[in-house]
Amino acid sequence: MEEAGQGELGAREKKNHEQEEDEEKESRILQAQARQLESAILSLLRDHHPDASKWITDFVTLPEAWSVSLYLAFPPPETTTAVGRVPEARFFALNLLLAKIRSDWSEVAAADAREIYEVLWRQLPANLGNPMVAERLCLVVSSAAAMAGAETCYELVESIVGGESSMRPSVEPVLGVELLISLAEESLLRSSALPWQVGECMQDCAPQVLTYLQSMVTSSVQEEVVARAIVCLERWLQSGVTLSELYSDYTALWKRLLGALGSKVDTCFNAAVTTLCELVAAVDPLPGREPAVQAAISALLAQKWEYTAAVLEPTESNILHSQGLLTLVSVIASAESFLLAKGGNDAGVMLEWLVDGLGGGGGLGLEGATIAASSWPYLAAVPRSKRRDVLQAPFFGAAAQE
């Protein structure tokens, strides 16, 4: 019995030893492939070598591109080689992973997709020190979550917005908002081929995300942070967020969005204009829409001085703000021509603004005239019987003369 036991033990040790040797061999092969990939990437980036481009294009179609790209993007800390030490190469490897996810997601088994997501998620905390890698990693993580399915998307959102109630450690708000932006881009804006459950997940999660963004913009005074939160809001509009809903249910977020029209930080201003244009242009039959549009008009008119200032001081930033404000005026006039037709002082100022834009005002010239002109067919389509006080013939005539 003793000899049999020793023989069994020896067999197990031999098997373990062989397994370790196989693992070492696989690791050496993987490391060599990663070194070859890195060499090709650097040859392409630094020398623009056409052979390197072809080699990478062929490589990304291979099954081993998953493991090799992951190795290069996140080399083991114990490795003695210099593989994965160049940020540009790691960034490129993440791009290859992103390409694989986007092109091959339907061919990846659910369990494998989940494993890829888990590997990427675990890498987030260790890679925040490198902005180039961290930003791209957020996009890849979110893309992998969408590939893995609705359950993983729910989990990712909960990890960000759930705080202490989440089963995972909570993430910092700045990182969280980047993940939410990327998740919306990968699931709502990029691919219509994902399972319908993913889209349903995004709709279900939208109220939590809006609440999270509202808390974020009310607790931060940093304009760049507010800008990213507004960009995140804009990306999530496709989940079914409406103007009336934002106005009625997320008052603090709505007010911060309108306040960003007066931001001196261009990224924050641009995000606000883009978001408001999309909200106003979208179909929204709910009762809260009209007061929301009127609030947007009031906030817009409060910033008209920037449009005028661009004539006196046509700096790049002033022209950008002038153009953004006129664009929002035109979008509101197009979407809410009947509301403006009701008349009133604000409607008159909006129409005068459009007339001035047709004449190249605000330092915008032909570009401004083109922006303003796009709204006039909608205004002209309002029956004369519906045009009141200042919206009668004199203003339309002045526009025609321009």
ZAVEX-718641 format. One line per 8 residues: number of its first residue (from 1); for each residue y, z, x of N, C-alpha, C. Coordinates in steps of 0.05 Angstrom, whole numbers, plus 5000, padded with zeros to 4 digits. Layout:
BEGIN
NUM) Y,Z,X,Y,Z,X,Y,Z,X  ...
END
This chain:
BEGIN
1) 4976,5000,5017,5000,5000,5000,5025,5000,5017  5024,5016,5038,5047,5018,5056,5053,4992,5069  5031,4978,5078,5035,4952,5092,5046,4931,5072  5037,4933,5047,5047,4914,5027,5076,4919,5021  5084,4945,5021,5112,4951,5016,5130,4941,5038  5120,4945,5063,5136,4936,5086,5138,4905,5086  5116,4892,5078,5117,4863,5077,5137,4853,5056  5137,4868,5033,5156,4861,5012,5185,4865,5022
9) 5189,4887,5035,5216,4893,5046,5225,4872,5066  5206,4865,5083,5212,4845,5103,5219,4818,5091  5205,4811,5069,5210,4786,5055,5238,4786,5043  5245,4809,5031,5272,4811,5019,5294,4809,5040  5289,4822,5063,5309,4821,5085,5312,4793,5095  5289,4779,5097,5290,4751,5107,5305,4734,5087  5300,4739,5061,5314,4723,5040,5344,4728,5041  5351,4754,5044,5380,4761,5045,5393,4748,5069
17) 5378,4749,5092,5389,4737,5117,5393,4707,5113  5374,4694,5101,5376,4665,5096,5399,4659,5077  5403,4677,5057,5425,4673,5038,5452,4676,5053  5453,4696,5070,5478,4700,5085,5484,4676,5103  5463,4665,5115,5466,4642,5132,5476,4618,5116  5464,4614,5092,5473,4592,5075,5502,4595,5067  5510,4620,5060,5537,4625,5052,5557,4620,5075  5548,4628,5099,5565,4623,5123,5568,4593,5128
25) 5546,4579,5125,5546,4550,5129,5565,4536,5108  5563,4545,5083,5580,4534,5062,5609,4540,5068  5614,4564,5078,5642,4572,5084,5653,4555,5107  5636,4550,5127,5645,4533,5149,5651,4504,5140  5634,4494,5122,5638,4467,5112,5664,4466,5095  5667,4487,5079,5691,4488,5062,5717,4490,5079  5715,4506,5100,5738,4509,5118,5744,4482,5132  5723,4468,5140,5727,4442,5154,5740,4422,5135
33) 5730,4422,5110,5741,4403,5090,5771,4410,5084  5776,4436,5082,5804,4444,5077,5822,4436,5101  5812,4439,5125,5827,4431,5149,5833,4401,5148  5813,4386,5139,5816,4356,5138,5836,4349,5116  5835,4363,5094,5854,4358,5072,5883,4365,5081  5885,4388,5095,5912,4396,5104,5923,4376,5124  5906,4366,5142,5914,4346,5161,5924,4321,5147  5910,4312,5126,5918,4288,5112,5945,4293,5097
41) 5948,4317,5086,5973,4323,5072,5997,4323,5091  5994,4336,5114,6016,4337,5133,6022,4310,5145  6001,4293,5148,6005,4266,5158,6021,4250,5138  6016,4255,5112,6030,4241,5091,6059,4251,5089  6063,4277,5090,6089,4288,5086,6108,4283,5110  6096,4285,5134,6113,4283,5158,6115,4254,5169  6093,4239,5167,6092,4213,5179,6091,4190,5159  6088,4198,5133,6086,4178,5111,6064,4158,5117
49) 6041,4168,5127,6020,4150,5135,6005,4140,5110  6003,4113,5106,5990,4102,5082,5960,4109,5080  5947,4111,5103,5918,4118,5102,5914,4146,5091  5933,4164,5098,5931,4191,5088,5934,4192,5058  5952,4176,5047,5956,4175,5019,5931,4165,5004  5919,4145,5015,5894,4134,5003,5872,4155,5004  5870,4168,5027,5849,4188,5031,5851,4210,5010  5876,4220,5006,5881,4241,4986,5875,4231,4958
57) 5883,4207,4952,5878,4196,4925,5849,4194,4919  5833,4186,4939,5804,4184,4936,5792,4212,4934  5802,4230,4950,5791,4257,4951,5794,4272,4925  5817,4269,4911,5823,4285,4887,5803,4278,4865  5790,4256,4866,5771,4248,4846,5743,4261,4850  5739,4273,4873,5713,4284,4880,5709,4312,4867  5685,4320,4861,5680,4346,4849,5688,4369,4868  5684,4365,4894,5691,4386,4913,5721,4390,4916
65) 5738,4373,4904,5767,4376,4906,5776,4403,4894  5761,4413,4874,5767,4439,4863,5766,4461,4884  5743,4464,4896,5739,4486,4915,5755,4483,4941  5758,4458,4950,5773,4454,4975,5803,4458,4971  5813,4449,4949,5842,4453,4942,5848,4483,4939  5830,4497,4925,5833,4526,4922,5833,4540,4949  5815,4532,4967,5813,4544,4993,5838,4540,5009  5849,4515,5008,5873,4509,5023,5898,4523,5011
73) 5899,4525,4985,5921,4539,4972,5920,4569,4977  5896,4580,4977,5893,4609,4981,5871,4615,5002  5877,4610,5027,5857,4615,5048,5850,4644,5050  5825,4650,5055,5817,4678,5058,5833,4692,5080  5841,4717,5076,5858,4730,5096,5843,4734,5123  5816,4735,5121,5801,4741,5146,5796,4716,5163  5804,4692,5153,5799,4668,5168,5814,4668,5194  5801,4659,5215,5813,4659,5242,5828,4633,5248
81) 5825,4614,5231,5838,4588,5235,5866,4588,5223  5881,4567,5228,5908,4565,5218,5909,4550,5192  5886,4546,5178,5886,4531,5153,5901,4546,5131  5918,4532,5117,5933,4543,5095,5957,4560,5103  5966,4557,5127,5989,4573,5136,6016,4558,5133  6015,4532,5125,6039,4516,5121,6046,4516,5091  6069,4527,5083,6075,4527,5054,6075,4500,5040  6084,4479,5055,6085,4453,5043,6057,4443,5036
89) 6037,4449,5054,6010,4441,5049,5998,4456,5026  6004,4482,5024,5994,4498,5002,6006,4488,4975  6031,4482,4976,6045,4471,4952,6031,4445,4943  6025,4428,4963,6012,4403,4957,5984,4408,4945  5970,4427,4956,5943,4433,4947,5944,4443,4918  5965,4458,4911,5968,4467,4883,5974,4443,4865  5989,4424,4875,5994,4400,4860,5967,4384,4855  5950,4384,4875,5924,4371,4871,5908,4386,4849
97) 5909,4412,4850,5895,4428,4829,5906,4422,4802  5932,4420,4800,5946,4414,4775,5937,4386,4765  5936,4367,4783,5927,4340,4776,5898,4341,4766  5881,4356,4779,5853,4358,4771,5851,4371,4743  5866,4392,4738,5866,4405,4712,5874,4386,4690  5896,4372,4695,5907,4354,4674,5890,4330,4669  5876,4321,4689,5860,4296,4686,5831,4302,4678  5820,4324,4688,5792,4329,4685,5785,4352,4665
105) 5805,4363,4651,5800,4387,4636,5778,4383,4615  5776,4360,4603,5756,4355,4582,5727,4355,4594  5725,4351,4620,5699,4350,4633,5690,4377,4645  5708,4396,4644,5702,4422,4656,5691,4441,4634  5668,4453,4640,5656,4472,4621,5674,4496,4616  5673,4507,4593,5690,4530,4585,5688,4553,4605  5663,4559,4614,5659,4581,4633,5672,4575,4660  5670,4550,4669,5682,4542,4694,5712,4542,4692
113) 5723,4533,4670,5752,4533,4666,5763,4562,4666  5748,4580,4654,5756,4608,4654,5755,4619,4682  5735,4612,4698,5732,4622,4725,5756,4612,4742  5763,4586,4739,5786,4575,4754,5811,4590,4747  5815,4596,4721,5839,4611,4712,5839,4639,4725  5816,4652,4725,5815,4679,4736,5822,4679,4766  5811,4660,4780,5817,4658,4809,5847,4654,4814  5859,4637,4798,5888,4631,4801,5905,4656,4793
121) 5897,4669,4771,5911,4692,4762,5912,4714,4783  5889,4719,4796,5887,4740,4816,5905,4734,4840  5912,4708,4844,5928,4701,4867,5958,4705,4863  5966,4709,4838,5995,4712,4832,6009,4734,4848  5999,4759,4846,6013,4781,4860,6017,4776,4890  5997,4763,4902,5997,4760,4932,6015,4737,4941  6025,4721,4922,6040,4697,4930,6068,4696,4919  6078,4719,4911,6106,4719,4900,6127,4718,4922
129) 6119,4724,4947,6138,4724,4968,6147,4697,4977  6132,4676,4969,6139,4649,4976,6148,4634,4951  6174,4630,4947,6184,4618,4922,6171,4591,4916  6168,4575,4937,6157,4548,4933,6129,4549,4921  6112,4566,4933,6084,4569,4924,6083,4583,4897  6099,4604,4894,6098,4620,4869,6106,4604,4845  6127,4588,4847,6136,4572,4824,6114,4552,4816  6102,4538,4835,6081,4519,4829,6056,4533,4818
137) 6050,4557,4829,6027,4572,4820,6029,4579,4791  6053,4587,4782,6057,4593,4754,6049,4570,4736  6057,4546,4744,6051,4522,4729,6021,4517,4728  6008,4521,4751,5979,4516,4753,5964,4537,4737  5972,4562,4738,5959,4583,4722,5961,4577,4692  5985,4569,4683,5988,4563,4655,5972,4539,4647  5971,4519,4664,5956,4495,4658,5926,4502,4656  5917,4520,4674,5889,4528,4673,5883,4544,4648
145) 5902,4560,4639,5898,4576,4614,5895,4557,4591  5912,4536,4589,5910,4517,4568,5883,4502,4569  5873,4496,4593,5847,4483,4596,5825,4502,4587  5828,4527,4593,5806,4547,4586,5805,4552,4556  5827,4547,4542,5825,4550,4513,5844,4571,4501  5843,4573,4475,5861,4590,4460,5859,4619,4468  5834,4629,4471,5830,4657,4477,5844,4665,4504  5842,4647,4523,5855,4653,4549,5885,4651,4546
153) 5895,4633,4530,5924,4631,4525,5935,4656,4512  5920,4666,4492,5928,4691,4479,5929,4714,4500  5909,4715,4517,5908,4736,4537,5931,4734,4557  5938,4709,4565,5960,4705,4583,5987,4715,4571  5991,4707,4546,6016,4715,4533,6017,4745,4530  5994,4757,4522,5993,4786,4519,5998,4801,4546  5989,4789,4567,5993,4801,4594,6023,4801,4600  6038,4782,4590,6067,4780,4595,6083,4797,4577
161) 6078,4795,4551,6095,4808,4531,6084,4834,4521  6058,4840,4527,6046,4864,4516,6053,4890,4529  6063,4888,4554,6070,4913,4568,6046,4931,4572  6049,4957,4566,6028,4976,4570,6004,4972,4551  6009,4958,4528,5988,4954,4509,5968,4932,4519  5976,4917,4539,5959,4895,4549,5936,4907,4565  5913,4892,4564,5890,4901,4579,5893,4895,4609  5912,4877,4615,5917,4871,4643,5943,4885,4652
169) 5947,4887,4679,5973,4898,4688,5996,4880,4679  6018,4892,4671,6040,4876,4661,6053,4862,4685  6066,4840,4679,6080,4824,4701,6110,4828,4699  6123,4824,4721,6152,4827,4721,6165,4806,4703  6188,4813,4689,6200,4794,4671,6207,4767,4683  6217,4767,4708,6224,4741,4720,6200,4723,4723  6178,4735,4732,6153,4720,4734,6142,4713,4706  6144,4732,4688,6134,4728,4661,6147,4704,4647
177) 6173,4702,4650,6187,4680,4636,6179,4653,4648  6174,4652,4674,6165,4627,4687,6137,4619,4677  6120,4639,4674,6093,4633,4663,6095,4623,4634  6113,4635,4618,6116,4626,4590,6128,4598,4589  6147,4592,4606,6158,4565,4607,6135,4545,4613  6120,4551,4634,6098,4533,4642,6077,4530,4621  6070,4552,4607,6050,4551,4586,6059,4533,4564  6084,4535,4556,6095,4518,4535,6094,4488,4544
185) 6102,4484,4569,6102,4456,4579,6074,4444,4579  6055,4460,4586,6027,4450,4589,6013,4448,4562  6021,4464,4542,6006,4464,4517,6021,4451,4494  6048,4454,4494,6064,4443,4472,6076,4416,4478  6085,4413,4503,6101,4389,4510,6085,4368,4524  6063,4375,4538,6050,4356,4555,6027,4341,4542  6009,4357,4531,5984,4345,4522,5978,4349,4493  5973,4327,4478,5965,4329,4450,5935,4328,4448
193) 5921,4326,4471,5892,4323,4472,5878,4350,4473  5893,4372,4477,5881,4399,4478,5870,4406,4451  5850,4424,4450,5840,4433,4424,5862,4444,4406  5859,4440,4380,5879,4448,4361,5883,4478,4362  5863,4493,4370,5865,4522,4371,5887,4531,4391  5891,4515,4412,5912,4522,4431,5939,4520,4418  5944,4499,4403,5970,4496,4389,5974,4519,4369  5952,4526,4355,5954,4548,4336,5960,4575,4350
201) 5949,4578,4373,5954,4602,4389,5984,4604,4396  5996,4581,4404,6024,4581,4411,6042,4588,4387  6034,4578,4363,6049,4585,4339,6047,4615,4333  6023,4625,4336,6018,4654,4331,6034,4672,4350  6036,4663,4375,6049,4679,4396,6079,4677,4396  6090,4657,4382,6119,4652,4383,6136,4676,4376  6130,4691,4354,6146,4715,4348,6146,4735,4371  6123,4740,4383,6122,4758,4406,6139,4749,4429
209) 6138,4723,4434,6153,4711,4457,6183,4713,4451  6192,4707,4427,6220,4709,4420,6230,4738,4422  6214,4757,4414,6221,4785,4416,6224,4793,4446  6205,4783,4462,6206,4788,4491,6231,4777,4503  6238,4752,4496,6262,4739,4507,6287,4753,4498  6287,4762,4473,6310,4777,4462,6315,4803,4478  6293,4817,4484,6295,4842,4500,6305,4835,4528  6296,4813,4538,6303,4805,4566,6333,4799,4568
217) 6344,4783,4549,6372,4775,4552,6391,4797,4545  6382,4816,4530,6400,4838,4523,6400,4860,4544  6380,4860,4561,6378,4881,4582,6388,4870,4609  6392,4844,4612,6400,4833,4637,6428,4822,4636  6443,4826,4657,6470,4815,4659,6471,4792,4679  6448,4785,4691,6447,4763,4710,6446,4737,4695  6465,4720,4699,6466,4694,4685,6442,4676,4691  6432,4677,4715,6409,4661,4722,6384,4670,4707
225) 6382,4696,4703,6359,4706,4687,6362,4697,4658  6386,4700,4647,6391,4691,4620,6386,4661,4617  6393,4646,4638,6389,4617,4637,6359,4610,4635  6342,4624,4650,6314,4619,4649,6302,4627,4622  6313,4649,4611,6303,4658,4585,6310,4637,4563  6334,4625,4565,6342,4604,4546,6325,4579,4550  6319,4572,4575,6301,4549,4580,6274,4555,4567  6265,4579,4570,6239,4587,4558,6240,4584,4527
233) 6262,4593,4516,6266,4589,4487,6264,4560,4479  6278,4543,4494,6278,4515,4488,6250,4503,4489  6234,4511,4509,6207,4501,4512,6189,4510,4488  6194,4534,4477,6178,4544,4456,6187,4535,4428  6208,4520,4427,6217,4510,4401,6196,4493,4387  6179,4479,4403,6159,4462,4392,6136,4478,4379  6137,4504,4381,6117,4520,4367,6124,4525,4338  6148,4515,4330,6157,4517,4303,6181,4535,4299
241) 6194,4542,4320,6218,4559,4318,6241,4543,4306  6254,4554,4286,6276,4539,4272,6303,4553,4277  6324,4538,4272,6351,4548,4275,6356,4572,4256  6347,4569,4231,6352,4591,4211,6336,4616,4219  6312,4612,4229,6295,4635,4237,6308,4650,4260  6318,4635,4280,6330,4648,4303,6355,4663,4295  6371,4651,4277,6396,4663,4268,6391,4688,4251  6370,4688,4234,6365,4710,4216,6348,4732,4228
249) 6329,4725,4245,6309,4745,4254,6313,4754,4282  6328,4739,4298,6331,4746,4327,6361,4745,4333  6376,4763,4321,6405,4762,4322,6415,4765,4350  6405,4783,4365,6415,4788,4393,6409,4764,4410  6386,4751,4408,6380,4727,4423,6398,4704,4415  6403,4702,4389,6421,4681,4379,6449,4684,4390  6459,4708,4389,6486,4713,4399,6488,4708,4429  6467,4715,4444,6467,4709,4473,6466,4679,4478
257) 6452,4665,4461,6451,4636,4464,6478,4624,4459  6492,4632,4439,6519,4622,4433,6538,4630,4455  6535,4655,4465,6553,4664,4487,6550,4648,4512  6526,4637,4516,6521,4621,4541,6537,4595,4541  6548,4587,4518,6566,4564,4518,6591,4569,4535  6597,4594,4539,6621,4601,4555,6613,4609,4583  6588,4606,4591,6579,4614,4618,6591,4596,4639  6598,4609,4661,6609,4593,4684,6586,4584,4702
265) 6562,4593,4697,6538,4584,4712,6527,4559,4698  6528,4537,4713,6521,4511,4701,6493,4511,4689  6473,4523,4702,6446,4523,4692,6444,4538,4665  6459,4559,4662,6459,4575,4637,6473,4558,4615  6495,4546,4621,6509,4530,4602,6492,4506,4593  6480,4492,4612,6464,4469,4605,6440,4477,4587  6428,4499,4594,6405,4508,4578,6414,4514,4549  6437,4526,4546,6447,4533,4519,6453,4508,4503
273) 6466,4488,4515,6472,4463,4502,6447,4448,4493  6428,4446,4512,6403,4432,4505,6388,4446,4482  6387,4472,4483,6372,4487,4462,6386,4485,4435  6412,4487,4435,6427,4485,4410,6425,4457,4398  6426,4437,4415,6424,4409,4406,6397,4405,4392  6376,4415,4405,6349,4412,4393,6346,4427,4367  6357,4451,4366,6355,4467,4342,6370,4454,4319  6394,4444,4324,6410,4432,4303,6398,4406,4294
281) 6387,4390,4312,6376,4364,4306,6350,4365,4290  6336,4388,4293,6309,4390,4280,6312,4395,4250  6293,4386,4235,6292,4390,4206,6288,4420,4200  6304,4431,4183,6302,4460,4177,6314,4465,4149  6298,4465,4129,6308,4467,4101,6313,4496,4092  6309,4516,4109,6311,4544,4101,6340,4552,4096  6344,4572,4078,6372,4579,4070,6390,4588,4092  6379,4599,4114,6396,4609,4135,6408,4587,4153
289) 6402,4562,4148,6411,4541,4166,6441,4537,4165  6453,4536,4141,6482,4530,4140,6499,4552,4153  6494,4578,4148,6510,4597,4163,6505,4596,4193  6481,4589,4201,6475,4587,4230,6491,4564,4242  6492,4541,4228,6508,4519,4238,6538,4526,4240  6547,4540,4219,6575,4548,4219,6581,4567,4242  6562,4585,4248,6566,4603,4271,6566,4587,4297  6549,4567,4299,6549,4550,4323,6575,4535,4326
297) 6586,4525,4304,6611,4510,4305,6634,4529,4315  6634,4553,4305,6655,4572,4313,6653,4578,4343  6629,4582,4353,6625,4587,4381,6633,4563,4398  6627,4540,4388,6634,4515,4401,6664,4511,4403  6677,4515,4380,6706,4511,4380,6721,4531,4398  6709,4554,4401,6721,4574,4419,6721,4565,4448  6705,4545,4455,6703,4535,4482,6717,4508,4486  6732,4499,4465,6744,4473,4467,6764,4471,4490
305) 6775,4493,4498,6794,4493,4520,6782,4482,4546  6755,4486,4549,6742,4475,4573,6742,4444,4572  6739,4433,4549,6741,4404,4545,6769,4394,4553  6789,4408,4545,6817,4401,4552,6822,4405,4581  6812,4427,4592,6817,4433,4620,6805,4412,4639  6784,4399,4631,6772,4378,4648,6790,4355,4653  6810,4350,4636,6830,4329,4640,6848,4337,4663  6856,4362,4663,6875,4372,4684,6862,4377,4711
313) 6837,4385,4709,6822,4391,4734,6794,4380,4732  6790,4354,4738,6764,4341,4733,6744,4346,4755  6737,4372,4760,6716,4378,4779,6689,4371,4767  6669,4370,4783,6642,4363,4774,6633,4382,4752  6638,4408,4757,6629,4429,4737,6644,4426,4711  6671,4422,4713,6687,4419,4689,6679,4395,4672  6674,4373,4686,6665,4349,4672,6638,4353,4658  6620,4367,4672,6594,4373,4661,6596,4390,4636
321) 6614,4410,4636,6618,4427,4613,6631,4411,4590  6650,4394,4597,6664,4377,4577,6644,4359,4563  6627,4347,4579,6607,4328,4568,6586,4343,4550  6578,4367,4559,6559,4383,4544,6570,4391,4517  6595,4400,4517,6608,4409,4492,6611,4385,4473  6620,4363,4483,6623,4339,4465,6596,4330,4454  6575,4332,4471,6549,4325,4461,6540,4342,4438  6545,4368,4440,6538,4386,4418,6555,4380,4393
329) 6580,4374,4397,6597,4366,4374,6585,4342,4360  6577,4323,4375,6566,4298,4364,6540,4303,4350  6522,4320,4361,6497,4326,4349,6501,4341,4322  6519,4360,4322,6525,4374,4297,6536,4355,4276  6554,4337,4284,6566,4318,4265,6545,4299,4254  6525,4292,4271,6504,4274,4262,6485,4288,4243  6477,4312,4250,6457,4326,4234,6469,4339,4209  6494,4346,4210,6507,4361,4188,6532,4346,4178
337) 6529,4320,4175,6553,4305,4166,6562,4313,4138  6543,4321,4120,6551,4329,4094,6564,4357,4094  6556,4374,4113,6569,4400,4116,6598,4396,4125  6602,4379,4145,6630,4374,4154,6646,4360,4132  6633,4345,4115,6647,4331,4094,6658,4350,4073  6648,4375,4073,6659,4394,4054,6688,4402,4062  6695,4395,4086,6723,4401,4094,6727,4428,4106  6752,4436,4108,6759,4462,4121,6770,4458,4148
345) 6783,4479,4159,6797,4476,4184,6778,4469,4207  6755,4483,4208,6736,4478,4230,6726,4449,4229  6721,4439,4205,6711,4411,4203,6733,4392,4213  6758,4398,4207,6780,4381,4216,6782,4381,4247  6779,4404,4259,6780,4406,4288,6756,4391,4301  6733,4393,4289,6710,4379,4299,6714,4349,4298  6725,4339,4276,6730,4311,4273,6751,4301,4293  6772,4317,4296,6793,4310,4316,6781,4308,4344
353) 6763,4326,4349,6749,4326,4375,6734,4300,4380  6720,4292,4359,6705,4267,4361,6723,4243,4365  6746,4243,4351,6765,4221,4354,6776,4220,4382  6782,4244,4393,6792,4245,4421,6770,4235,4440  6745,4243,4434,6723,4234,4451,6720,4204,4451  6724,4191,4428,6723,4162,4426,6744,4149,4444  6766,4163,4448,6787,4153,4465,6783,4159,4495  6760,4171,4501,6754,4178,4529,6765,4204,4538
361) 6772,4221,4519,6784,4247,4525,6765,4266,4540  6776,4289,4548,6759,4308,4562,6752,4299,4590  6766,4279,4600,6760,4268,4627,6734,4253,4628  6723,4244,4605,6697,4233,4604,6697,4202,4603  6719,4190,4595,6720,4161,4595,6700,4148,4577  6688,4126,4588,6668,4111,4572,6644,4128,4564  6635,4146,4581,6612,4163,4575,6618,4180,4550  6642,4191,4550,6650,4207,4527,6652,4191,4501
369) 6663,4167,4504,6665,4150,4480,6638,4143,4469  6619,4139,4486,6591,4133,4478,6579,4156,4463  6583,4180,4474,6572,4205,4462,6584,4208,4434  6611,4206,4432,6624,4210,4406,6617,4189,4386  6614,4164,4395,6608,4142,4376,6582,4145,4362  6563,4159,4374,6536,4161,4362,6536,4176,4336  6556,4193,4331,6556,4209,4306,6570,4195,4283  6587,4174,4289,6603,4162,4268,6587,4148,4246
377) 6565,4135,4252,6550,4123,4230,6540,4143,4209  6534,4168,4218,6525,4189,4200,6548,4199,4183  6572,4201,4195,6595,4210,4180,6604,4188,4161  6603,4164,4169,6611,4142,4152,6592,4138,4128  6567,4148,4131,6547,4145,4110,6552,4165,4087  6569,4185,4092,6575,4204,4071,6592,4190,4050  6584,4190,4025,6599,4177,4004,6628,4187,4003  6647,4169,3997,6675,4177,3996,6680,4200,3977
385) 6664,4200,3956,6668,4222,3936,6661,4249,3947  6646,4250,3969,6638,4275,3981,6656,4284,4004  6674,4266,4011,6693,4273,4034,6717,4287,4023  6721,4311,4033,6744,4327,4022,6765,4331,4043  6789,4340,4034,6813,4344,4050,6814,4328,4076  6812,4341,4099,6817,4327,4124,6797,4305,4131  6775,4304,4116,6755,4283,4122,6759,4258,4106  6782,4255,4094,6788,4231,4080,6797,4209,4099
393) 6806,4187,4088,6811,4162,4103,6828,4164,4129  6848,4181,4130,6864,4181,4155,6849,4186,4180  6829,4204,4179,6814,4209,4203,6795,4187,4209  6782,4176,4189,6764,4153,4194,6780,4129,4204  6804,4126,4194,6821,4104,4203,6829,4108,4232  6836,4132,4239,6843,4138,4267,6820,4132,4286  6796,4139,4277,6772,4133,4294,6768,4103,4297  6772,4088,4276,6769,4059,4277,6789,4046,4296
401) 6814,4057,4296,6834,4046,4314,6828,4051,4343  6814,4073,4348,6806,4078,4376,6788,4057,4386
END
